[in-house]
Amino acid sequence: MNTIKANGISIRYLVEGSGPWVTFSHSLTTDLSMWDGLAAALKGNYTVLRYDTRGHGGSSAPAGAYSFEQLVADVTGLLDALKVGRTHFVGLSLGGMIGQHMALLAPQRLNKLVIANSVSRIPPEAAAMWDQRIAQARAEGTGAMAAATLARWFTPPFRTAHPDVMTRIAALIAATPVDGYAGCGEAIRQLDVTDQLRAVTSPTLVIVGADDPGTPPAASEIIANAIPGARLEVIASASHLSCIEQPEIFNRLVADFLKG
């Protein structure tokens, strides 16, 4: 694990493997360890770069609202510091939102793009839900959100069968700084790029879990339909963290897409 100064903050990152670069961006309230399985699957053929998003893990968590412009500048600043010109990019949930913005704001840095379990727009009626979540995090801490989050992120059979995974992910949620949660939450609540996605030029794969209630398949259909030539893959028996719930299928989809 290393840290580097970029875009005014300290960013924790990990580089493994060799070959073309691929960058992974994790969900809200996790960290780069969310990608352990995919990193292991790809590092034989790629130089895998994982990092902790601003406000998460070992990266800085400044107070105040964050923006997607800022979150993209964190990524490009990290790439600059590591002297990486172009990279494939795999983002899930919040990471998928960062990937969409990166494709719009810094297309010259991207090769192929994978957007998993994400959305391209938060409707006005859902903004109030994000206000409530931010308020709860400030009042009770991020650990108080673990139970409800796990219920959304994994199907009931998986939760029952994998208590060890639930314990690990709950710990990541609880470890997320409140300022980091609130800062990223402020960016998410204002998300609205659906109408801009037709400008995306990177070859794009969109992945979603069939049972994801938070970023449902219909939202991924919207993204895939908006991006020229994008392909949609729906993973059965998976909810929000599809890379953890169905790792063999998720990893194969990503590997085949990057290789193809």
ZAMARGU-4260 file (C-alpha; in steps of 0.2 Angstrom, whole numbers, plus 5000, padded with zeros to 4 digits):
<rodrens>
0) 5000/5000/5000 | 5007/5017/4995 | 5001/5035/4997 | 5004/5050/4985 | 4999/5068/4985
5) 4988/5073/4971 | 4974/5086/4968 | 4977/5093/4985 | 4974/5077/4995 | 4984/5061/5000
10) 4978/5046/4990 | 4981/5028/4996 | 4984/5016/4981 | 4990/4999/4976 | 4998/4993/4960
15) 5000/4975/4956 | 5004/4965/4940 | 5011/4970/4923 | 5003/4974/4906 | 4991/4987/4900
20) 4985/4998/4915 | 4967/4995/4922 | 4961/5006/4936 | 4947/5001/4949 | 4936/5013/4958
25) 4925/5006/4973 | 4908/5010/4980 | 4903/5022/4993 | 4908/5016/5011 | 4921/5003/5005
30) 4939/5004/5000 | 4951/4997/4987 | 4950/4980/4996 | 4932/4978/4988 | 4942/4973/4972
35) 4953/4960/4979 | 4944/4946/4969 | 4945/4956/4952 | 4963/4961/4955 | 4968/4943/4958
40) 4960/4938/4942 | 4967/4952/4931 | 4985/4955/4938 | 4992/4941/4928 | 4988/4951/4912
45) 4987/4969/4917 | 4995/4982/4928 | 4980/4984/4941 | 4979/5001/4950 | 4967/5002/4964
50) 4964/5017/4975 | 4954/5024/4990 | 4942/5037/4984 | 4943/5054/4993 | 4934/5052/5010
55) 4937/5033/5011 | 4950/5021/5017 | 4968/5028/5018 | 4964/5043/5008 | 4961/5061/5014
60) 4943/5065/5020 | 4942/5084/5019 | 4926/5092/5026 | 4913/5099/5014 | 4904/5094/4998
65) 4914/5085/4985 | 4910/5086/4966 | 4912/5073/4952 | 4924/5085/4944 | 4935/5084/4959
70) 4934/5065/4961 | 4939/5064/4942 | 4953/5076/4945 | 4959/5065/4960 | 4960/5050/4947
75) 4969/5060/4934 | 4981/5067/4947 | 4985/5050/4953 | 4988/5044/4935 | 4999/5059/4932
80) 5009/5055/4948 | 5011/5037/4942 | 5015/5043/4924 | 5001/5033/4917 | 4995/5040/4901
85) 4979/5030/4897 | 4970/5016/4907 | 4955/5005/4906 | 4943/5010/4920 | 4932/4998/4930
90) 4920/5007/4942 | 4906/5001/4953 | 4892/5011/4960 | 4900/5028/4965 | 4915/5022/4955
95) 4904/5019/4940 | 4898/5037/4942 | 4916/5043/4943 | 4919/5032/4927 | 4905/5041/4918
100) 4912/5058/4922 | 4929/5053/4918 | 4923/5047/4900 | 4916/5065/4898 | 4929/5076/4906
105) 4945/5066/4902 | 4941/5054/4888 | 4960/5055/4882 | 4965/5046/4898 | 4953/5031/4895
110) 4954/5015/4885 | 4939/5004/4889 | 4926/5008/4902 | 4916/4996/4914 | 4901/5004/4923
115) 4894/4992/4936 | 4879/4993/4947 | 4877/5012/4944 | 4866/5026/4939 | 4867/5041/4928
120) 4855/5052/4937 | 4847/5055/4954 | 4829/5061/4952 | 4824/5076/4963 | 4813/5065/4974
125) 4828/5054/4978 | 4839/5069/4983 | 4829/5070/4999 | 4834/5052/5003 | 4852/5057/5002
130) 4849/5072/5013 | 4842/5059/5026 | 4857/5047/5024 | 4870/5061/5026 | 4860/5068/5042
135) 4860/5050/5049 | 4878/5048/5046 | 4882/5064/5055 | 4871/5060/5069 | 4874/5042/5072
140) 4891/5038/5063 | 4893/5028/5047 | 4892/5011/5057 | 4873/5014/5061 | 4870/5013/5042
145) 4878/4995/5040 | 4863/4984/5043 | 4852/4994/5030 | 4866/4995/5018 | 4870/4976/5019
150) 4852/4972/5016 | 4852/4983/5000 | 4869/4977/4994 | 4867/4958/4995 | 4853/4945/4992
155) 4846/4937/5007 | 4853/4919/5003 | 4871/4927/5001 | 4870/4936/5017 | 4865/4920/5026
160) 4878/4909/5018 | 4892/4922/5020 | 4892/4930/5038 | 4911/4932/5036 | 4909/4944/5021
165) 4895/4953/5030 | 4906/4956/5045 | 4920/4962/5033 | 4909/4974/5023 | 4901/4981/5039
170) 4918/4985/5046 | 4922/4995/5030 | 4905/5004/5031 | 4909/5009/5049 | 4927/5014/5046
175) 4921/5027/5032 | 4924/5044/5039 | 4908/5054/5041 | 4915/5069/5031 | 4919/5057/5017
180) 4902/5049/5017 | 4894/5066/5017 | 4906/5074/5004 | 4903/5060/4992 | 4884/5059/4996
185) 4883/5078/4991 | 4891/5073/4974 | 4879/5059/4971 | 4863/5068/4976 | 4867/5080/4961
190) 4871/5067/4948 | 4863/5070/4931 | 4873/5065/4916 | 4861/5054/4906 | 4859/5067/4892
195) 4878/5069/4891 | 4882/5051/4889 | 4880/5050/4870 | 4896/5060/4869 | 4906/5045/4877
200) 4918/5037/4865 | 4926/5024/4875 | 4920/5006/4872 | 4909/5002/4887 | 4902/4987/4896
205) 4888/4990/4908 | 4885/4977/4922 | 4871/4976/4935 | 4865/4963/4947 | 4847/4957/4943
210) 4842/4959/4961 | 4850/4976/4964 | 4836/4988/4972 | 4847/5003/4974 | 4854/5004/4956
215) 4842/4993/4947 | 4844/4985/4930 | 4832/4998/4922 | 4845/5012/4927 | 4859/5002/4919
220) 4848/5000/4903 | 4847/5019/4903 | 4866/5020/4903 | 4869/5007/4891 | 4856/5014/4879
225) 4864/5032/4880 | 4882/5027/4877 | 4885/5023/4859 | 4889/5004/4856 | 4888/5000/4875
230) 4884/4982/4880 | 4873/4978/4895 | 4876/4962/4905 | 4864/4957/4919 | 4870/4945/4932
235) 4857/4933/4940 | 4857/4931/4959 | 4867/4946/4963 | 4862/4963/4971 | 4873/4979/4972
240) 4891/4972/4976 | 4890/4960/4961 | 4909/4959/4960 | 4908/4950/4978 | 4892/4941/4976
245) 4895/4933/4959 | 4914/4935/4957 | 4917/4921/4944 | 4904/4929/4932 | 4909/4947/4936
250) 4927/4944/4934 | 4925/4934/4917 | 4914/4948/4910 | 4927/4961/4914 | 4942/4950/4908
255) 4933/4945/4891 | 4928/4963/4888 | 4945/4970/4891 | 4953/4957/4880 | 4941/4957/4866
</rodrens>
